[in-house]
Amino acid sequence: MDEGEIQELNERFATGDKPLEHNVVVELQSIMQLHSLSVQDLFFKWESYCMKMDMADMKLSVTTLAALKQDLLDALERSNRSHQVHIKTEKRTVATPRAAAKSGGDVFGMLEGMVPSTPGARKLNRSAVKKRNPLETPSMSRVKHDILSSSLDYKSPLRLENQPESRLISFNDRQNPGEIMEALNQHLKPAEPPIAPFEEPRIRLTALSDQKKLNYKTVTMKLSEAAAILDERIDDFQALVRDQYKIDESEFGSAASQSTTAIVAVGRIACDSSEGKLNAASVVLETARRTGNGRRIPLNLEKLNGCYQFFPGQIVAFRGINSSGKEFLVHEVLNIPLLHSAATEPAAIEEHKQRLRGGPDAMDSDDEPAPLNIIFGSGPYSADDNLDFEPLHALCTQAADTYADMLVLTGPFIDVDHPLIATGDFDLPEEAMDEPDTVTMSTVFKYMITPALNRVVASNPHITILLIPSVRDVISRHVSWPQEGFGLAKKDLGLHKAVRIAGNPMTLFVNEMVLGVSSQDILWNLRQEELVGPKPATSDTMSRISRYLIEQRHYFPIFPPIDRSKLPRVGTEEGTPTGTVLDTSYLALGEMVDVRPDVVIAPSALPPFAKVVESVLVINPGFLSKRRGAGTYARMTLYPPTLTEEEASSTEMVSHKIFARARVEITRI
């Protein structure tokens, strides 16, 4: 066996320090040989299969690999079968219709259905009898049939290939509700619900992002402004690299200019084709206009020995040389300096700690205050076959029963890509139809979403509820990302004053904790488009794509975003989701503010997880509702900070270390 290949298989598939078993390695090599796959391609296939089978633990065995092999063979057989049918269909279409000509029929099918002698007449007459009133609401049975027949045919490595038809599972019949799928910092105990709600709010919110700037005018993007924003980002990162590595300004240069001396080049990773996928042969570096007139130059990555990981839009710094004028030979990748960790003065930390007591009479001052109980959920909040929002009601019941201190919900709430919303085939409660002429989608939110939130507030008056919109929210008046709040007053939606509406993305203080939230699925975009060498610096996929956000200091660093056809399919007739809807002129509003967040919430269609990356707790809570069944949410138990005597007596800022005192559970709803 090739030792290098076995080592690469262990790097990709092994968990921890334990190497793969001999039988597993043999089975992996058998699949690679049978389908002519590289180790990386096989890993992509394995990830896709695990997502399809809902195997979040990603455990390898001879049995699971045999199932994967059979799945790949079935996919190949179906592909060959469909190819043969396509060829036969093409042959039939070019045949001359002589029989029809001899019988006096319609030679080219131009009269089909218009006269009784043509084959389509009966179909046309029958459909004419059943012709629908154009003003009639589409029937529920037709919509349900469309939902059940919709396909999950994914074509990229992360998309579920040849997904078998699966039935919609009602929410009441969901499997293993309340099961904890993954837990971070299991040595910390989960929060125990208090006997009664606290007397005062235990959370204080302070915005770091400037929400007023998110209220910009959309659909007015100018190419010159977009180019300036992209160019300015390269210049800013060059200044960061210069200060971090103490590089003289004369050492910087344009990677696109021929030179006999090595230089430091800063630019943006791009693909040489607008429709191609990034690979080692197509990767180019886009220079800034100030240093290289915006020219692009192919990159030669041979000197990196397979240790690289890139994605389109990534700002990078290289040491290398362009001696031929045709390509830039990269000698070294300079790491981009990270933002400073969030820190707070000891006096402010002690103040936040006192707030956790929940009131002057809540407990003895000598006792440690109870940890915070924070719940994170992400839309969609209803399966394709209904608009009952049962998962949302179940999550709100959890928040009410456990007296949660904070409930963070990201959109979409009323999803424009939901099949019933897209067709308009749904009914409102009777109380919403008092004035049918004034009914809008805000009315739908008021009578279908708001009651669940208000019941939580009624049960726990001092809870803090934070809503983050999505570009797929029907009620949002802001159609692009970065995105302001819904653009509606809370009273128009019937929301309680305890409910806060923020922009997308949003960075804010939750007591001393810096929380960053964006409802845009950046993780799926990055996973689809990244270029990973055989020996990447970070082998764990979720940790690697999470680190891109922290390194690039941005909630959506990829550019351009992936095509809508590569996103997970939705239940509408077209099946293509809304997409990213990126306003390039305002990309600066998507940057992380001043410091590295303590916690980043990044909802994604990828398997949910909670990981610590560069002292940042990155959480993908998953979607609360999947198209055909229930989903997941995340619960955080955040213990109060503990200061040493030296820290308490000092005036220096103290790091929050949220990653060490927060227990996170990924739970099935």
C-alpha positions as CSV (number, residue, x, y, z in Angstrom):
1,M,0.0,0.0,0.0
2,D,1.1,3.6,-0.7
3,E,2.2,5.0,2.7
4,G,1.5,8.6,1.5
5,E,-2.1,7.7,0.6
6,I,-2.7,5.9,3.9
7,Q,-1.4,9.0,5.8
8,E,-3.7,11.2,3.8
9,L,-6.7,8.9,4.5
10,N,-5.9,9.1,8.2
11,E,-5.7,12.9,8.0
12,R,-9.1,13.1,6.4
13,F,-11.1,10.3,8.0
14,A,-9.5,9.4,11.4
15,T,-10.9,10.9,14.6
16,G,-8.5,12.1,17.3
17,D,-5.1,10.4,17.4
18,K,-6.4,6.9,16.7
19,P,-5.5,5.7,13.2
20,L,-7.9,4.0,10.9
21,E,-8.3,0.2,11.1
22,H,-6.7,-1.9,8.4
23,N,-10.0,-3.2,7.1
24,V,-11.4,0.4,6.8
25,V,-8.3,1.5,4.9
26,V,-8.7,-1.4,2.5
27,E,-12.4,-0.6,1.9
28,L,-11.6,3.1,1.3
29,Q,-8.9,2.3,-1.2
30,S,-11.3,-0.1,-2.9
31,I,-13.9,2.6,-3.4
32,M,-11.2,5.0,-4.7
33,Q,-10.0,2.5,-7.2
34,L,-13.5,1.5,-8.3
35,H,-14.6,5.1,-9.0
36,S,-11.3,6.7,-9.8
37,L,-11.5,9.1,-6.8
38,S,-8.9,11.1,-5.0
39,V,-8.8,11.0,-1.2
40,Q,-10.4,14.5,-1.1
41,D,-13.1,13.5,-3.6
42,L,-13.9,10.4,-1.5
43,F,-14.1,12.5,1.6
44,F,-16.6,14.8,-0.1
45,K,-18.7,11.8,-1.2
46,W,-18.6,10.5,2.4
47,E,-19.8,13.9,3.8
48,S,-22.6,14.0,1.2
49,Y,-23.7,10.5,2.1
50,C,-23.7,11.2,5.9
51,M,-25.8,14.3,5.3
52,K,-28.3,12.3,3.3
53,M,-28.5,9.6,5.9
54,D,-28.6,12.1,8.8
55,M,-25.4,10.6,10.3
56,A,-24.0,13.6,12.3
57,D,-21.4,11.5,14.1
58,M,-19.5,10.7,10.9
59,K,-18.2,7.3,12.2
60,L,-16.4,5.0,9.8
61,S,-16.8,1.3,9.7
62,V,-16.7,-1.5,7.1
63,T,-20.5,-1.7,7.2
64,T,-21.1,2.0,6.6
65,L,-18.4,2.0,3.8
66,A,-20.2,-0.9,2.2
67,A,-23.4,1.1,2.2
68,L,-21.6,4.1,0.7
69,K,-20.1,1.9,-2.0
70,Q,-23.6,0.6,-2.9
71,D,-25.0,4.1,-2.9
72,L,-22.3,5.2,-5.3
73,L,-23.0,2.3,-7.6
74,D,-26.7,3.0,-7.5
75,A,-26.1,6.6,-8.4
76,L,-23.8,5.6,-11.3
77,E,-26.4,3.1,-12.6
78,R,-29.2,5.7,-12.5
79,S,-27.0,8.2,-14.3
80,N,-26.2,5.8,-17.1
81,R,-29.9,4.8,-17.4
82,S,-31.0,8.5,-17.7
83,H,-28.2,9.1,-20.3
84,Q,-29.5,6.2,-22.4
85,V,-33.1,7.5,-22.2
86,H,-31.9,10.9,-23.3
87,I,-30.2,9.5,-26.4
88,K,-33.2,7.5,-27.4
89,T,-35.4,10.5,-27.0
90,E,-33.2,12.6,-29.3
91,K,-33.3,9.8,-31.9
92,R,-37.1,9.8,-31.9
93,T,-37.4,13.6,-32.3
94,V,-35.5,13.7,-35.6
95,A,-37.6,11.1,-37.3
96,T,-39.7,12.2,-40.3
97,P,-43.5,11.9,-39.4
98,R,-44.4,10.1,-42.7
99,A,-47.3,8.1,-41.2
100,A,-49.1,11.2,-40.1
101,A,-48.6,12.8,-43.5
102,K,-50.1,9.8,-45.3
103,S,-53.2,9.7,-43.1
104,G,-53.8,13.4,-43.6
105,G,-53.0,14.2,-40.0
106,D,-51.0,17.0,-38.5
107,V,-47.4,16.6,-39.8
108,F,-45.6,18.9,-37.4
109,G,-48.1,18.8,-34.5
110,M,-49.2,22.4,-35.2
111,L,-52.9,21.5,-35.0
112,E,-52.7,19.1,-32.0
113,G,-55.7,19.6,-29.8
114,M,-57.4,22.0,-32.1
115,V,-59.3,19.6,-34.3
116,P,-61.0,16.3,-33.4
117,S,-58.7,14.2,-35.6
118,T,-55.5,15.2,-33.7
119,P,-54.3,13.1,-30.8
120,G,-54.4,16.0,-28.3
121,A,-58.0,17.0,-29.0
122,R,-59.4,14.9,-26.2
123,K,-56.8,16.2,-23.7
124,L,-57.6,19.8,-24.7
125,N,-61.3,19.4,-24.5
126,R,-61.0,17.7,-21.1
127,S,-58.8,20.4,-19.7
128,A,-61.1,23.1,-21.1
129,V,-63.9,21.7,-19.0
130,K,-61.8,21.8,-15.9
131,K,-60.3,25.2,-16.5
132,R,-59.8,27.1,-13.3
133,N,-61.0,30.5,-12.4
134,P,-57.9,32.7,-12.6
135,L,-58.9,34.4,-9.4
136,E,-59.5,31.1,-7.5
137,T,-57.0,30.2,-4.8
138,P,-54.9,27.2,-5.6
139,S,-56.1,24.0,-4.0
140,M,-54.3,22.5,-1.0
141,S,-54.2,19.1,-2.6
142,R,-52.3,20.4,-5.6
143,V,-49.8,22.2,-3.5
144,K,-49.2,19.1,-1.4
145,H,-48.8,17.0,-4.5
146,D,-46.1,19.5,-5.7
147,I,-44.4,19.3,-2.4
148,L,-44.2,15.6,-2.3
149,S,-42.9,15.3,-5.8
150,S,-40.2,18.0,-5.4
151,S,-36.7,16.7,-5.7
152,L,-33.6,17.0,-3.6
153,D,-31.3,16.3,-6.5
154,Y,-28.0,18.0,-5.5
155,K,-25.2,18.0,-8.0
156,S,-22.2,19.3,-6.0
157,P,-20.1,17.3,-3.5
158,L,-22.2,18.7,-0.6
159,R,-25.5,18.2,-2.2
160,L,-27.4,15.0,-1.6
161,E,-27.1,13.0,-4.8
162,N,-29.9,10.7,-5.9
163,Q,-31.9,11.4,-2.8
164,P,-34.7,8.8,-2.6
165,E,-38.2,10.0,-2.3
166,S,-39.0,10.6,1.4
167,R,-42.4,11.3,2.9
168,L,-43.2,14.3,5.0
169,I,-43.0,13.4,8.7
170,S,-45.6,15.3,10.8
171,F,-44.2,17.2,13.7
172,N,-46.0,15.1,16.3
173,D,-44.4,11.9,14.8
174,R,-40.8,13.3,14.9
175,Q,-38.1,11.0,16.2
176,N,-36.2,11.6,19.4
177,P,-37.4,15.0,20.4
178,G,-35.2,16.6,23.0
179,E,-32.2,14.4,22.1
180,I,-28.9,16.1,22.6
181,M,-26.9,15.5,19.4
182,E,-23.7,17.3,20.5
183,A,-22.5,19.0,23.6
184,L,-19.5,21.3,24.1
185,N,-17.9,21.6,27.5
186,Q,-19.8,18.6,28.9
187,H,-18.0,19.0,32.3
188,L,-20.2,22.1,32.9
189,K,-23.7,21.3,34.2
190,P,-26.7,22.5,32.2
191,A,-28.7,25.3,33.7
192,E,-31.5,24.2,36.1
193,P,-34.8,26.1,35.7
194,P,-35.5,28.4,38.6
195,I,-38.7,27.8,40.7
196,A,-40.1,31.1,39.4
197,P,-39.1,33.9,37.0
198,F,-36.4,36.3,38.2
199,E,-37.6,39.7,39.5
200,E,-35.5,41.7,37.1
201,P,-34.0,41.2,33.6
202,R,-30.6,39.4,33.9
203,I,-29.5,40.5,30.4
204,R,-28.5,44.0,29.2
205,L,-28.1,44.4,25.4
206,T,-25.8,47.1,23.9
207,A,-25.4,47.4,20.1
208,L,-21.9,47.5,18.7
209,S,-23.1,47.7,15.0
210,D,-24.5,51.0,13.8
211,Q,-28.0,50.0,12.8
212,K,-28.8,53.3,11.3
213,K,-26.2,52.6,8.5
214,L,-28.1,49.5,7.6
215,N,-31.1,51.6,6.5
216,Y,-29.5,52.4,3.1
217,K,-31.3,52.6,-0.1
218,T,-31.2,49.3,-2.0
219,V,-31.1,48.6,-5.7
220,T,-28.9,51.7,-6.3
221,M,-25.5,50.0,-6.5
222,K,-23.0,51.7,-8.8
223,L,-20.1,49.7,-10.3
224,S,-17.6,52.4,-9.3
225,E,-18.7,52.2,-5.7
226,A,-18.6,48.4,-5.6
227,A,-15.1,48.4,-7.1
228,A,-13.9,51.0,-4.6
229,I,-15.2,48.9,-1.6
230,L,-13.5,45.7,-2.9
231,D,-10.3,47.6,-3.6
232,E,-10.3,49.4,-0.2
233,R,-10.5,46.0,1.5
234,I,-7.2,44.9,-0.1
235,D,-5.5,48.1,1.0
236,D,-6.7,47.7,4.6
237,F,-5.4,44.2,4.8
238,Q,-2.1,45.3,3.3
239,A,-1.7,47.8,6.2
240,L,-2.5,45.1,8.7
241,V,0.1,42.8,7.3
242,R,2.7,45.6,7.2
243,D,2.2,46.5,10.8
244,Q,2.0,42.9,12.0
245,Y,5.3,41.7,10.3
246,K,7.1,45.1,10.4
247,I,7.5,45.0,6.6
248,D,8.9,48.0,4.8
249,E,6.6,49.6,2.2
250,S,9.3,49.0,-0.5
251,E,8.9,45.2,0.0
252,F,5.3,45.2,-1.2
253,G,4.7,44.9,-4.9
254,S,2.3,43.8,-7.6
255,A,2.1,40.0,-8.2
256,A,1.2,40.7,-11.8
257,S,4.4,42.6,-12.6
258,Q,7.5,40.7,-13.7
259,S,10.4,41.0,-11.3
260,T,13.7,39.2,-10.5
261,T,13.3,39.8,-6.8
262,A,10.9,38.4,-4.2
263,I,8.1,40.6,-3.0
264,V,5.2,40.6,-0.6
265,A,1.9,40.6,-2.5
266,V,-1.6,41.3,-1.0
267,G,-4.7,40.6,-3.1
268,R,-7.9,38.7,-3.4
269,I,-8.3,35.1,-4.4
270,A,-10.4,34.5,-7.5
271,C,-11.1,32.0,-10.2
272,D,-9.9,32.5,-13.8
273,S,-13.4,31.7,-15.1
274,S,-16.6,33.3,-13.8
275,E,-18.4,30.0,-14.1
276,G,-15.6,27.6,-13.1
277,K,-14.8,26.1,-9.7
278,L,-11.7,27.1,-7.9
279,N,-8.8,24.6,-8.2
280,A,-5.0,24.6,-8.2
281,A,-4.9,25.3,-11.9
282,S,-7.6,28.0,-12.0
283,V,-6.7,30.0,-8.9
284,V,-5.6,33.6,-9.6
285,L,-4.7,36.6,-7.4
286,E,-6.5,39.8,-8.0
287,T,-4.4,42.9,-7.2
288,A,-5.5,46.3,-5.9
289,R,-5.7,49.2,-8.4
290,R,-3.1,51.2,-6.4
291,T,-0.5,48.5,-6.6
292,G,-1.4,46.4,-9.7
293,N,-4.1,48.2,-11.6
294,G,-6.5,45.4,-10.6
295,R,-4.8,42.9,-12.8
296,R,-5.1,39.2,-12.2
297,I,-2.2,36.7,-12.2
298,P,-2.2,32.9,-12.0
299,L,-0.8,31.4,-8.9
300,N,1.8,28.6,-8.7
301,L,1.3,26.8,-5.4
302,E,4.0,24.1,-5.9
303,K,6.3,25.5,-3.1
304,L,3.5,25.2,-0.5
305,N,3.7,21.3,-0.7
306,G,-0.1,21.0,-0.5
307,C,-0.5,23.1,2.7
308,Y,-3.0,25.7,1.6
309,Q,-6.7,26.5,1.9
310,F,-8.4,29.3,-0.1
311,F,-11.8,30.5,-1.2
312,P,-13.0,33.2,-3.7
313,G,-12.9,36.6,-2.2
314,Q,-10.3,35.7,0.5
315,I,-7.8,38.5,1.1
316,V,-4.3,36.9,1.3
317,A,-0.7,37.9,1.7
318,F,2.1,36.0,-0.1
319,R,5.8,36.1,-0.3
320,G,6.9,35.0,-3.8
321,I,8.2,36.0,-7.2
322,N,7.0,36.5,-10.7
323,S,10.1,36.0,-12.8
324,S,8.4,35.0,-16.0
325,G,5.6,37.5,-16.1
326,K,3.1,34.7,-16.6
327,E,2.5,33.4,-13.0
328,F,3.3,34.3,-9.4
329,L,5.3,31.6,-7.6
330,V,4.2,31.5,-4.0
331,H,6.9,30.8,-1.5
332,E,5.1,31.5,1.7
333,V,1.6,32.4,3.0
334,L,1.6,35.1,5.6
335,N,-1.2,34.7,8.1
336,I,-3.6,37.6,8.4
337,P,-3.5,39.1,11.9
338,L,-6.7,38.5,13.9
339,L,-8.7,41.0,15.8
340,H,-8.0,41.4,19.5
341,S,-10.1,39.2,21.8
342,A,-12.9,41.0,23.6
343,A,-12.1,42.2,27.1
344,T,-13.8,44.3,29.8
345,E,-12.8,46.3,32.8
346,P,-13.0,44.3,36.1
347,A,-15.5,46.8,37.6
348,A,-17.9,46.3,34.6
349,I,-17.6,42.5,34.9
350,E,-18.5,42.7,38.6
351,E,-21.5,44.8,37.7
352,H,-22.7,42.3,35.1
353,K,-22.2,39.5,37.6
354,Q,-24.4,41.3,40.1
355,R,-27.1,41.6,37.4
356,L,-27.2,37.8,37.1
357,R,-28.7,37.6,40.6
358,G,-32.0,38.8,39.1
359,G,-32.9,41.2,41.8
360,P,-32.0,42.3,45.3
361,D,-34.0,39.5,47.0
362,A,-33.3,36.7,44.6
363,M,-30.5,35.0,46.6
364,D,-27.9,35.6,49.2
365,S,-25.1,37.8,48.0
366,D,-22.5,35.2,49.0
367,D,-23.8,32.6,46.7
368,E,-22.7,32.3,43.1
369,P,-25.4,33.6,40.7
370,A,-27.2,31.1,38.5
371,P,-25.8,30.7,34.9
372,L,-27.5,32.4,32.0
373,N,-29.8,30.2,29.9
374,I,-29.8,31.3,26.2
375,I,-31.6,29.6,23.4
376,F,-30.7,30.0,19.7
377,G,-33.1,29.0,16.9
378,S,-33.0,29.6,13.2
379,G,-35.7,29.6,10.5
380,P,-37.4,28.2,8.5
381,Y,-39.9,27.5,11.3
382,S,-42.4,25.3,9.4
383,A,-42.2,22.2,7.1
384,D,-43.2,22.4,3.5
385,D,-46.7,21.0,3.9
386,N,-48.1,23.5,6.4
387,L,-47.9,26.9,8.1
388,D,-48.7,25.8,11.6
389,F,-45.2,26.9,12.9
390,E,-45.2,23.9,15.3
391,P,-41.4,23.9,15.7
392,L,-41.5,27.6,16.7
393,H,-44.3,27.0,19.2
394,A,-42.4,24.0,20.7
395,L,-39.2,26.1,21.0
396,C,-41.1,29.0,22.7
397,T,-42.6,26.4,25.1
398,Q,-39.1,25.3,26.0
399,A,-38.0,28.9,26.6
400,A,-41.1,29.5,28.7
401,D,-40.9,26.3,30.7
402,T,-37.2,26.7,31.5
403,Y,-37.5,30.5,32.2
404,A,-34.8,31.2,29.6
405,D,-33.0,34.5,30.0
406,M,-32.7,35.1,26.3
407,L,-34.2,33.7,23.1
408,V,-32.4,34.6,19.8
409,L,-34.3,33.8,16.6
410,T,-32.9,34.3,13.1
411,G,-35.0,34.4,9.9
412,P,-36.6,33.5,7.7
413,F,-39.8,33.7,9.8
414,I,-42.3,33.9,6.9
415,D,-40.2,32.4,4.1
416,V,-40.6,33.6,0.6
417,D,-39.4,30.2,-0.6
418,H,-42.0,28.3,1.4
419,P,-44.3,26.6,-1.2
420,L,-47.5,27.7,0.4
421,I,-46.3,31.3,0.7
422,A,-45.1,31.2,-2.9
423,T,-48.5,30.1,-4.1
424,G,-50.6,32.0,-1.6
425,D,-52.6,28.9,-0.8
426,F,-53.1,29.2,2.9
427,D,-55.8,30.4,5.3
428,L,-55.5,33.0,8.0
429,P,-57.2,32.7,11.4
430,E,-60.7,34.1,11.5
431,E,-59.7,37.0,13.8
432,A,-57.3,38.3,11.1
433,M,-60.1,38.5,8.5
434,D,-62.1,41.3,10.1
435,E,-61.0,43.7,7.4
436,P,-59.8,41.4,4.5
437,D,-59.0,44.3,2.2
438,T,-56.2,45.5,4.6
439,V,-54.6,42.1,5.1
440,T,-50.8,42.0,4.3
441,M,-47.9,39.7,5.1
442,S,-47.4,41.8,8.3
443,T,-50.9,40.5,9.3
444,V,-49.7,36.9,8.6
445,F,-46.8,37.5,11.0
446,K,-49.0,39.2,13.6
447,Y,-51.4,36.3,13.8
448,M,-49.1,33.3,13.1
449,I,-45.7,34.2,14.7
450,T,-46.4,36.9,17.3
451,P,-48.7,34.8,19.5
452,A,-45.9,32.3,20.2
453,L,-43.5,35.0,21.2
454,N,-46.0,36.9,23.4
455,R,-46.8,33.7,25.3
456,V,-43.2,33.4,26.2
457,V,-43.2,37.0,27.6
458,A,-46.4,36.3,29.5
459,S,-44.7,33.3,31.2
460,N,-41.4,35.1,31.8
461,P,-41.9,38.9,31.7
462,H,-38.2,39.7,32.0
463,I,-37.0,37.5,29.1
464,T,-35.1,39.2,26.3
465,I,-36.1,38.1,22.8
466,L,-33.9,39.1,19.8
467,L,-35.1,38.7,16.2
468,I,-32.7,38.8,13.3
469,P,-34.3,39.0,9.8
470,S,-33.3,37.1,6.6
471,V,-33.2,38.2,3.0
472,R,-35.9,35.5,2.5
473,D,-38.3,37.2,4.9
474,V,-41.5,38.2,3.1
475,I,-42.2,41.1,5.6
476,S,-38.8,42.6,5.3
477,R,-38.7,45.8,3.3
478,H,-35.0,45.6,2.9
479,V,-34.2,43.2,0.0
480,S,-30.4,42.9,0.2
481,W,-27.6,41.9,2.6
482,P,-26.3,43.7,4.7
483,Q,-29.9,44.1,5.9
484,E,-31.7,46.4,8.3
485,G,-34.5,45.1,10.6
486,F,-37.9,44.4,9.2
487,G,-38.5,48.1,8.6
488,L,-41.8,47.8,10.5
489,A,-42.8,49.1,13.9
490,K,-43.2,46.5,16.6
491,K,-46.8,47.6,17.2
492,D,-47.6,46.8,13.5
493,L,-46.5,43.2,14.2
494,G,-48.2,43.1,17.6
495,L,-44.9,42.4,19.4
496,H,-44.2,43.0,23.1
497,K,-41.7,45.6,24.2
498,A,-39.4,42.7,25.4
499,V,-38.9,41.7,21.8
500,R,-36.0,43.5,20.0
501,I,-35.5,43.5,16.3
502,A,-31.9,43.9,15.0
503,G,-30.2,44.1,11.6
504,N,-28.5,41.3,9.7
505,P,-25.6,41.0,10.5
506,M,-25.5,42.3,14.1
507,T,-22.7,42.6,16.7
508,L,-23.8,43.4,20.2
509,F,-23.0,43.1,23.9
510,V,-25.0,40.6,25.9
511,N,-23.8,41.7,29.3
512,E,-20.0,41.4,28.9
513,M,-20.3,38.8,26.0
514,V,-19.7,40.0,22.5
515,L,-22.3,38.2,20.3
516,G,-22.1,38.2,16.4
517,V,-25.2,37.0,14.5
518,S,-25.9,36.7,10.8
519,S,-28.8,34.7,9.2
520,Q,-26.9,34.4,5.9
521,D,-25.7,30.9,5.2
522,I,-22.1,31.7,4.7
523,L,-20.8,28.2,5.9
524,W,-22.6,26.5,3.0
525,N,-21.1,29.0,0.5
526,L,-17.6,28.5,1.9
527,R,-17.8,24.7,2.0
528,Q,-18.9,24.7,-1.7
529,E,-16.3,26.9,-3.1
530,E,-13.1,26.4,-0.9
531,L,-9.9,25.0,-2.4
532,V,-8.2,22.7,0.0
533,G,-4.7,21.3,-0.5
534,P,-3.8,17.7,0.4
535,K,-2.3,18.9,3.7
536,P,-4.4,21.9,5.0
537,A,-3.4,23.6,8.2
538,T,-6.9,22.8,9.6
539,S,-8.1,19.3,8.7
540,D,-11.5,19.6,10.5
541,T,-13.9,20.9,7.9
542,M,-16.3,22.9,10.2
543,S,-13.4,24.4,12.1
544,R,-11.7,25.4,8.9
545,I,-14.6,27.2,7.3
546,S,-15.4,28.8,10.7
547,R,-11.9,30.2,10.9
548,Y,-12.3,31.9,7.5
549,L,-14.9,34.3,9.1
550,I,-12.6,35.1,12.0
551,E,-9.5,35.5,9.9
552,Q,-11.3,37.7,7.3
553,R,-13.1,39.8,10.0
554,H,-16.3,39.5,8.1
555,Y,-19.7,37.7,8.3
556,F,-19.7,37.0,4.6
557,P,-16.2,37.1,3.2
558,I,-16.8,35.1,0.0
559,F,-17.0,37.0,-3.3
560,P,-18.7,36.4,-5.6
561,P,-21.3,34.4,-3.7
562,I,-22.2,31.0,-5.2
563,D,-24.9,30.6,-7.8
564,R,-28.4,30.0,-6.6
565,S,-28.5,26.6,-8.3
566,K,-25.8,25.4,-5.9
567,L,-27.8,26.2,-2.8
568,P,-30.1,23.6,-1.2
569,R,-33.3,23.2,-3.1
570,V,-36.6,24.6,-1.7
571,G,-40.1,23.4,-2.1
572,T,-41.4,26.0,-4.6
573,E,-42.2,24.9,-8.2
574,E,-38.9,26.3,-9.5
575,G,-37.0,24.7,-6.6
576,T,-34.3,27.4,-6.7
577,P,-33.9,29.5,-3.5
578,T,-33.7,33.2,-3.4
579,G,-30.0,33.4,-3.1
580,T,-27.5,35.7,-1.3
581,V,-28.8,39.1,-2.6
582,L,-25.5,40.8,-1.9
583,D,-25.2,44.6,-2.1
584,T,-21.4,44.9,-2.8
585,S,-21.4,48.7,-2.2
586,Y,-22.2,48.2,1.5
587,L,-20.1,45.1,2.2
588,A,-18.2,47.1,4.8
589,L,-21.4,46.9,7.0
590,G,-20.8,43.1,7.2
591,E,-17.5,43.4,9.0
592,M,-16.9,42.4,12.6
593,V,-16.8,45.5,14.8
594,D,-13.5,46.4,16.6
595,V,-12.9,43.1,18.4
596,R,-13.2,39.4,17.9
597,P,-16.6,38.2,19.0
598,D,-16.9,35.8,21.9
599,V,-19.7,34.0,20.2
600,V,-20.7,33.8,16.5
601,I,-24.1,32.4,15.5
602,A,-23.9,31.2,11.9
603,P,-27.0,29.2,10.9
604,S,-26.4,26.8,8.0
605,A,-27.8,23.9,6.1
606,L,-24.6,22.0,7.0
607,P,-24.8,19.7,10.0
608,P,-25.2,21.7,13.3
609,F,-22.2,22.1,15.5
610,A,-20.5,24.1,18.3
611,K,-16.8,24.6,18.1
612,V,-14.1,26.8,19.6
613,V,-12.0,28.4,16.9
614,E,-9.3,31.0,17.8
615,S,-11.0,31.5,21.2
616,V,-14.3,32.2,19.4
617,L,-17.3,30.0,20.1
618,V,-18.9,29.3,16.7
619,I,-22.4,27.8,16.8
620,N,-24.4,26.5,13.9
621,P,-27.8,25.7,15.6
622,G,-29.2,24.2,12.4
623,F,-32.6,25.0,11.0
624,L,-35.5,24.6,13.4
625,S,-37.6,23.0,10.7
626,K,-36.4,21.1,7.7
627,R,-38.4,20.7,4.5
628,R,-39.7,17.3,5.5
629,G,-39.4,17.2,9.2
630,A,-38.2,18.7,12.5
631,G,-34.8,20.3,12.9
632,T,-32.5,21.4,15.7
633,Y,-31.7,24.4,18.0
634,A,-28.8,25.3,20.4
635,R,-28.9,26.0,24.1
636,M,-26.1,27.8,25.9
637,T,-25.5,27.7,29.6
638,L,-23.2,30.6,30.4
639,Y,-21.6,30.6,33.8
640,P,-20.7,33.9,35.5
641,P,-17.1,35.1,35.2
642,T,-14.6,34.5,38.0
643,L,-11.9,37.1,38.7
644,T,-8.7,36.4,40.5
645,E,-7.7,38.7,43.3
646,E,-5.0,40.2,41.1
647,E,-7.5,40.8,38.2
648,A,-10.2,42.3,40.6
649,S,-7.7,44.8,42.0
650,S,-6.3,45.8,38.6
651,T,-7.6,48.4,36.2
652,E,-6.5,46.4,33.1
653,M,-9.0,44.8,30.8
654,V,-9.9,41.2,31.5
655,S,-10.5,38.7,28.7
656,H,-14.0,37.2,28.7
657,K,-13.1,33.5,28.0
658,I,-16.6,32.6,27.1
659,F,-15.4,29.5,25.3
660,A,-14.3,28.1,28.7
661,R,-17.4,28.8,30.8
662,A,-20.2,28.1,28.3
663,R,-21.9,24.8,27.8
664,V,-23.5,24.4,24.4
665,E,-26.0,21.7,23.5
666,I,-27.3,21.0,19.9
667,T,-30.7,19.5,20.5
668,R,-33.5,18.1,18.4
669,I,-36.7,20.1,18.7
